[in-house]
């Protein structure tokens, strides 16, 4: 199991990403030597500081002591080291104390950190995303006070959406904010709040949705920053309990209570949910990186074990490594190819997001909006599925706590649920990215993929033709799904299969890019299966 190997794979795939070459033309700080040095340093930090906490954090877990949450030993020190080394604020704007590096570099480093200790990185993820949100939406005084503190790890932040009666159906939330004498005061309960309380930072800011008027649905919802402390005194924020979970034991998932807590409105009143998407979108990309980090570790474990474990062969000869058995080779190929296809797709998304920021008006936001639900969901799924497949390679020992795979499996299971479930991502992908956006993101995907495949036809003619056929099939399928707007229930029933067909098409494109031609036929078959389910 090697962090260094993950660095090599990341840099190799970055070099194959067309958007990276364009980004290097647009930004002087994107030279290959600097980027390689930073990613290598990220691996060193992840392996030396974070990884030793992973198993212990899972075993000890977080707990409530005298009304406050205490995290596992070592977490607070590692969080401080992470921030002091500049990792927490690496892509935060320089004027707020960050380093302002491209998102691509963050996406290259983050799977290493997630591989090290995904539970602790839950706190870093929400804090970083909140820093970006406040830099964009907070008034100048609030942003100047909070963003540097968040980037430095002195303060931390959460995202507070769900309530006992309002999960994905955000329009039903009941938490209220009332304006009194020029200040907003928030009252209500929030649940499923990762690191809602902890002892790693001096102050915690909750990025919270609350109802400010009687408008129905999401129109009456505004966004607030609600600190747990004001001038060192409690601000009416308390933790009711932490959930007993299947995994991520080191990450306290809190039920929080707000009793007349003073808050600062972010953005315009009644526009809370759209404003919060600045944070949500970053956390959805992060979820894909979480799955990639776990998949990378699981793939390495399966390969290392298969080379070392000896079983079978001729009875008159010493046993052979199980990696020599054809069925094990098949399993290892499937594990590795799905992991590297995801890595290529994450880098494709990140580089395109960076270019879109550098070239406003390019229309690339339509493509990034189209592919983000796919990266979030299938990146998250890869963490669980790869850990599960790796356990199969190891056999019985993979099911024991002597190996980390069972923890990876438990930790990863939640990832297709939080930040928008698989079903919610599928509905968004169909109704927003295809119907509302009139297929603009899809059109950009097809254009980008077809243009790139032209360069592969000479070297990989059969695989290239197969991928082009998949792209044509997705275009036809999308047309049929567009017609189904006239029968919404029938369309929504098929939304999951449509999203899976799209991911098979993206994966086939990425497989061709990284010369995983053996995977192309399998992905073509997956596309055909999910396309047929849309019929």
C-alpha positions in Angstrom: 0.0 0.0 0.0 1.7 3.1 -1.2 0.9 6.8 -1.0 3.8 7.4 -3.4 2.2 5.2 -6.0 -1.0 7.3 -5.8 1.1 10.4 -6.4 2.6 8.9 -9.5 -0.8 7.8 -10.8 -2.2 11.3 -10.1 0.6 13.1 -11.9 0.5 10.7 -14.9 -3.2 11.2 -15.3 -2.9 15.0 -14.9 -0.4 15.0 -17.8 -3.0 13.2 -19.9 -5.7 15.7 -19.1 -6.1 18.2 -22.0 -7.6 20.9 -19.6 -4.4 20.8 -17.5 -2.3 21.9 -20.5 -4.7 24.7 -21.2 -4.6 25.7 -17.5 -0.8 25.9 -17.6 -1.1 28.4 -20.4 -3.5 30.5 -18.3 -1.7 30.4 -14.9 2.0 30.7 -14.3 1.7 28.9 -11.0 0.8 25.6 -12.7 4.2 24.4 -13.8 4.7 20.7 -13.5 7.7 20.7 -11.1 5.9 22.9 -8.5 2.7 20.8 -8.7 4.6 17.5 -8.4 6.4 18.8 -5.3 3.2 19.9 -3.7 1.4 16.6 -4.4 4.4 14.7 -3.0 4.3 16.8 0.1 0.6 16.1 0.5 1.3 12.4 0.3 4.0 12.7 3.0 1.7 14.6 5.3 -1.2 12.2 4.7 1.0 9.2 5.4 2.9 10.6 8.3 0.3 12.6 10.2 -3.2 11.5 9.1 -3.0 7.8 8.4 -1.8 6.8 11.9 -5.0 8.3 13.3 -7.4 6.4 11.1 -7.8 3.1 12.8 -7.5 4.6 16.3 -10.1 7.3 15.5 -12.5 4.6 14.3 -11.9 2.5 17.4 -12.2 5.3 20.0 -14.8 7.5 18.3 -16.1 10.9 19.4 -18.1 11.3 22.6 -20.0 14.0 24.5 -18.4 15.1 27.8 -20.1 17.7 29.9 -22.2 18.9 27.0 -19.3 19.3 24.6 -18.0 16.9 21.9 -14.5 15.4 22.5 -12.8 14.1 19.4 -10.3 11.1 19.4 -6.8 11.8 20.7 -4.6 13.3 18.1 -7.3 14.7 15.9 -7.0 18.3 17.3 -3.2 18.3 16.8 -3.4 16.9 13.3 -6.1 19.5 12.4 -3.8 22.3 13.5 -0.9 20.8 11.6 -3.0 20.5 8.5 -4.0 24.1 8.7 -0.6 25.4 9.6 1.0 23.6 6.7 -1.4 25.6 4.4 -3.5 22.6 3.2 -6.8 24.0 4.6 -6.6 27.3 2.9 -4.7 26.2 -0.2 -7.3 27.4 -2.7 -8.8 30.1 -0.6 -8.2 33.6 -2.1 -4.9 35.2 -1.1 -6.5 38.3 0.2 -8.1 36.2 3.0 -4.9 34.4 4.0 -5.1 31.5 1.6 -2.7 30.5 -1.2 -5.1 30.9 -4.1 -3.9 27.8 -5.9 -6.1 26.3 -8.6 -8.9 23.9 -7.7 -7.1 21.2 -9.8 -4.2 21.1 -7.3 -6.7 20.8 -4.4 -8.4 17.9 -6.2 -5.0 16.2 -6.8 -4.0 16.4 -3.2 -7.4 15.8 -1.4 -7.7 12.1 -2.2 -4.4 11.6 -0.5 -5.7 13.3 2.7 -9.0 11.4 2.5 -7.1 8.2 2.1 -5.2 9.1 5.3 -8.1 9.8 7.6 -11.5 10.5 6.0 -13.2 11.0 9.3 -10.9 13.9 10.4 -11.1 15.4 6.9 -14.8 15.8 7.3 -14.1 18.8 9.5 -11.6 20.2 7.0 -14.0 19.8 4.1 -16.8 21.8 5.7 -14.5 24.5 7.0 -12.8 25.0 3.6 -16.2 25.1 1.8 -17.5 27.7 4.3 -14.4 29.9 3.8 -15.3 30.0 0.1 -19.0 30.7 0.8 -18.2 33.6 3.2 -15.6 35.0 0.9 -18.4 35.2 -1.7 -21.5 36.0 0.2 -20.7 37.6 3.5 -20.4 41.4 4.1 -16.9 42.8 4.1 -16.6 42.9 7.8 -17.8 39.4 8.4 -15.6 38.0 5.6 -12.5 39.8 6.8 -13.1 38.4 10.3 -14.1 34.8 9.5 -12.3 33.7 6.3 -8.7 34.1 7.5 -9.6 32.4 10.8 -11.1 29.5 8.9 -8.2 29.2 6.5 -5.8 29.2 9.4 -7.8 26.5 11.2 -8.3 28.7 14.3 -12.0 28.5 13.8 -14.1 25.9 12.1 -17.5 25.7 10.3 -20.4 23.4 9.5 -23.2 23.2 7.0 -26.7 23.0 8.7 -29.6 22.0 6.5 -31.5 18.9 7.6 -34.1 18.8 10.4 -36.2 16.0 11.9 -39.0 16.7 9.5 -37.0 18.1 6.6 -34.2 16.2 4.9 -33.9 16.4 1.2 -37.2 18.2 1.1 -35.6 21.5 2.3 -38.8 23.5 1.7 -40.3 22.0 4.8 -37.7 23.1 7.3 -39.1 24.8 10.4 -36.1 26.6 11.9 -36.9 30.3 12.1 -35.0 33.5 12.1 -36.6 36.6 13.5 -35.3 40.2 13.0 -35.3 42.2 16.3 -33.7 45.6 16.7 -31.5 45.1 13.6 -30.2 41.6 14.6 -31.4 38.1 13.4 -32.1 35.4 16.0 -32.3 31.8 15.0 -34.4 29.1 16.8 -34.8 25.5 15.8 -33.1 22.1 15.6 -30.7 20.7 13.0 -29.6 17.1 12.6 -26.8 15.2 10.7 -24.3 18.0 11.3 -20.8 16.7 10.9 -18.5 18.1 13.5 -21.4 20.2 14.7 -19.4 20.5 18.0 -15.8 19.6 18.8 -12.7 20.6 20.7 -10.4 21.2 17.7 -11.0 25.0 17.2 -11.8 28.0 19.4 -15.0 28.9 17.6 -17.4 27.1 15.2 -19.6 29.0 12.7 -22.7 27.2 11.4 -23.8 28.0 7.8 -27.5 27.5 8.5 -30.7 27.7 6.5 -33.7 29.2 8.4 -37.2 30.5 7.4 -37.5 34.3 7.5 -41.0 34.8 6.2 -44.2 33.0 5.3 -43.4 32.3 1.7 -43.9 28.5 1.0 -41.2 26.1 0.0 -37.7 27.4 -0.4 -38.7 30.9 -1.2 -39.0 31.9 2.4 -35.6 30.4 3.4 -32.5 32.5 4.0 -28.9 31.7 4.8 -27.1 32.7 8.1 -23.8 32.3 9.8 -24.5 31.4 13.4 -21.4 31.3 15.7 -21.4 29.0 18.7 -19.8 31.8 20.7 -20.0 35.6 20.6 -17.4 37.5 22.6 -16.5 34.3 24.3 -20.0 33.6 25.6 -22.5 31.0 24.5 -24.7 32.1 21.7 -27.6 29.7 22.4 -26.1 26.8 20.4 -25.9 23.4 22.0 -25.5 19.7 21.0 -28.3 17.3 21.9 -26.4 14.1 21.0 -24.1 12.5 18.5 -25.3 9.7 16.4 -24.2 6.1 16.8 -23.1 5.3 13.2 -22.0 2.4 11.1 -18.8 4.1 10.2 -16.9 7.5 10.4 -16.8 7.0 14.1 -14.1 9.7 14.5 -16.4 12.3 12.9 -19.1 13.4 15.4 -22.5 13.6 13.6 -24.5 16.0 15.8 -28.0 16.9 16.5 -27.9 20.6 17.2 -30.2 23.0 19.0 -30.4 26.8 18.4 -32.3 28.8 21.0 -32.4 32.5 20.0 -28.9 32.3 18.6 -27.7 35.5 16.9 -26.9 35.1 13.3 -25.6 37.1 10.4 -27.5 36.9 7.1 -25.5 35.8 4.1 -26.6 37.1 0.7 -30.2 38.2 0.0 -33.2 37.3 2.2 -35.2 34.4 0.7 -32.3 33.3 -1.5 -30.7 31.0 1.1 -30.6 27.7 -0.8 -29.2 29.0 -4.1 -26.5 30.9 -2.1 -25.6 27.8 -0.1 -24.9 26.0 -3.3 -21.5 27.7 -3.4 -20.7 25.4 -0.4 -22.7 22.4 -1.5 -21.0 22.2 -4.9 -17.5 22.2 -3.4 -18.6 19.5 -0.9 -20.0 17.4 -3.7 -16.7 17.4 -5.5 -15.1 16.6 -2.2 -17.3 13.6 -1.8 -16.0 12.3 -5.1 -12.5 12.8 -3.8 -13.4 11.0 -0.6 -14.5 7.9 -2.6 -11.4 8.1 -4.7 -9.1 8.2 -1.7 -10.7 5.1 -0.2 -10.7 3.3 -3.6 -7.0 4.1 -4.1 -6.1 2.5 -0.7 -8.4 -0.5 -1.3 -7.0 -1.1 -4.7 -3.4 -1.1 -3.4 -4.2 -3.5 -0.6 -5.9 -5.9 -3.0 -2.9 -5.9 -5.4 -0.3 -6.1 -2.6 -2.1 -9.0 -0.9 -2.6 -10.9 -4.2 1.1 -10.7 -5.0 2.0 -12.0 -1.5 -0.7 -14.6 -0.8 0.3 -18.0 -2.2 -2.4 -20.5 -2.9 -3.1 -23.1 -5.6 -1.0 -24.2 -8.6 0.3 -27.7 -9.3 0.2 -29.9 -6.2 3.8 -31.1 -6.8 5.1 -27.5 -6.8 5.1 -24.7 -4.3 1.9 -22.6 -4.1 1.7 -19.7 -6.5 0.7 -16.0 -5.8 -3.0 -15.7 -6.2 -2.3 -12.8 -8.6 -1.4 -15.4 -11.1 -5.0 -16.9 -11.1 -7.1 -15.6 -14.0 -10.2 -14.9 -12.0 -8.1 -12.9 -9.4 -6.5 -11.0 -12.3 -10.0 -10.1 -13.5 -11.0 -8.8 -10.1 -7.8 -6.8 -9.8 -8.3 -5.3 -13.2 -11.8 -4.3 -12.5 -10.8 -2.7 -9.2 -7.9 -0.8 -10.7 -9.5 0.4 -13.9 -12.6 1.7 -12.1 -10.3 3.6 -9.6 -8.2 5.2 -12.3 -11.1 6.0 -14.5 -12.6 7.9 -11.5 -9.3 9.7 -10.9 -9.2 10.8 -14.6 -12.8 12.1 -14.3 -12.1 14.0 -11.1 -9.1 15.8 -12.7 -11.2 16.5 -15.9 -13.8 18.2 -13.8 -11.4 20.2 -11.7 -9.4 21.5 -14.6 -12.5 22.5 -16.5 -13.8 24.3 -13.4 -10.5 26.2 -13.2 -10.6 27.1 -16.9 -14.2 28.3 -16.6 -13.1 30.7 -13.8 -10.3 31.9 -16.0 -12.4 32.3 -19.1 -15.8 33.8 -18.1 -18.3 33.4 -20.8 -16.8 30.2 -22.2 -20.0 28.3 -21.3 -17.9 25.6 -19.5 -20.1 26.0 -16.4 -22.7 24.0 -18.3 -20.3 21.1 -18.7 -19.1 21.2 -15.0 -22.7 21.4 -13.8 -23.6 18.4 -15.9 -20.7 16.2 -14.8 -20.7 17.2 -11.1 -23.6 15.0 -10.1 -21.9 12.0 -11.8 -18.6 12.7 -9.9 -20.4 13.1 -6.6 -22.4 9.9 -6.8 -20.2 7.5 -8.6 -17.0 8.8 -6.9 -18.8 8.1 -3.6 -20.0 4.7 -4.8 -16.4 3.8 -5.9 -15.2 4.0 -2.3 -17.7 1.4 -1.1 -17.7 -0.8 -4.2 -13.9 -1.0 -4.4 -13.5 -1.7 -0.7 -16.1 -4.4 -1.1 -14.4 -5.9 -4.1 -11.0 -5.8 -2.4 -12.4 -7.8 0.6 -13.4 -10.4 -1.9 -9.8 -10.6 -3.2 -8.5 -11.1 0.4 -11.1 -13.6 1.3 -11.8 -14.2 5.0 -9.0 -12.1 6.3 -10.5 -9.1 4.5 -13.5 -9.4 6.7 -11.5 -9.0 9.8 -10.3 -5.9 11.6 -6.7 -7.0 11.0 -7.0 -5.3 7.7 -8.5 -1.8 7.1 -10.8 -2.8 4.3 -13.8 -3.4 6.6 -13.4 0.1 8.0 -13.2 1.6 4.5 -16.4 -0.2 3.6 -18.2 1.1 6.7 -16.8 4.7 6.3 -17.7 4.8 2.6 -21.2 3.6 2.8 -22.6 7.0 3.8 -21.1 8.9 0.9 -23.8 8.2 -1.7 -26.3 9.5 1.0 -24.9 12.8 2.3 -24.6 15.9 0.1 -27.5 14.6 -1.9 -28.6 10.9 -2.2 -28.2 8.9 -5.4 -31.8 9.4 -6.2 -31.6 13.2 -5.6 -28.5 13.4 -7.9 -30.4 11.4 -10.6 -33.4 13.8 -10.4 -31.1 16.8 -10.6 -29.2 15.3 -13.5 -32.4 14.7 -15.5 -34.6 17.6 -14.6 -32.0 20.4 -14.2 -29.1 19.4 -16.3 -31.0 17.9 -19.2 -34.4 19.6 -19.1 -33.9 23.0 -17.6 -30.5 23.6 -19.1 -31.8 22.2 -22.5 -28.9 19.8 -22.7 -26.2 22.4 -23.0 -23.9 20.5 -20.6 -24.5 17.3 -22.5 -23.7 18.9 -25.8 -20.4 20.2 -24.4 -19.6 16.8 -23.1 -20.2 15.1 -26.4 -18.2 17.8 -28.2 -15.2 17.5 -25.8 -15.2 13.7 -25.9 -15.6 13.3 -29.7 -12.9 15.9 -30.3 -10.5 14.1 -28.0 -11.3 10.6 -29.4 -10.2 11.7 -32.9 -6.6 11.6 -31.5 -7.0 8.0 -30.4 -8.5 6.4 -33.5 -5.2 5.6 -35.1 -3.8 3.8 -32.1 -6.9 2.3 -30.7 -9.4 2.0 -33.6 -11.8 -0.6 -32.2 -12.0 0.9 -28.8 -12.4 4.4 -30.2 -15.3 3.3 -32.4 -16.9 1.6 -29.5 -16.8 4.8 -27.4 -18.1 6.9 -30.2 -21.0 4.5 -30.5 -21.7 4.9 -26.8 -21.7 8.7 -27.2 -24.1 8.4 -30.1 -26.3 6.2 -28.0 -26.3 8.7 -25.1 -27.3 11.4 -27.4 -30.2 9.4 -28.7 -31.2 8.3 -25.2 -31.1 11.9 -24.0 -33.5 12.8 -26.8 -35.9 10.1 -25.7 -35.7 11.3 -22.1 -36.3 14.9 -23.2 -39.6 13.8 -24.9 -40.6 12.2 -21.6 -41.1 15.6 -20.1 -44.7 15.1 -21.1 -44.9 12.2 -18.7 -42.9 13.3 -15.6 -43.6 10.2 -13.5 -42.4 7.9 -16.2 -39.3 10.0 -16.7 -38.4 10.3 -13.0 -38.8 6.5 -12.7 -36.0 6.2 -15.3 -33.8 8.9 -13.9 -31.4 6.6 -12.1 -30.9 4.4 -15.1 -30.3 7.5 -17.3 -27.7 8.8 -14.9 -25.9 5.5 -14.8 -25.9 5.3 -18.6 -24.3 8.8 -18.7 -21.6 7.7 -16.2 -20.9 4.6 -18.4 -20.3 7.1 -21.3 -18.1 9.3 -19.2 -16.2 6.3 -18.0 -15.7 5.0 -21.5 -14.2 8.3 -22.5 -11.9 8.3 -19.6 -10.9 4.6 -20.2 -9.8 5.5 -23.7 -7.9 8.5 -22.4 -5.9 6.3 -20.0 -5.6 3.4 -22.5 -7.7 1.1 -20.5 -9.1 -0.4 -23.7 -10.0 -3.7 -22.0 -12.5 -1.7 -19.9 -14.2 -0.1 -22.9 -16.3 -3.2 -23.9 -17.5 -3.7 -20.4 -18.5 0.0 -20.1 -20.3 -0.3 -23.5 -22.2 -3.2 -22.1 -23.1 -1.3 -19.0 -24.3 1.6 -21.1 -26.5 -0.7 -23.1 -28.0 -2.2 -20.0 -28.9 1.1 -18.4 -30.1 2.5 -21.7 -32.4 -0.5 -22.1 -33.8 0.2 -18.6 -34.8 3.7 -19.7 -37.0 2.2 -22.5 
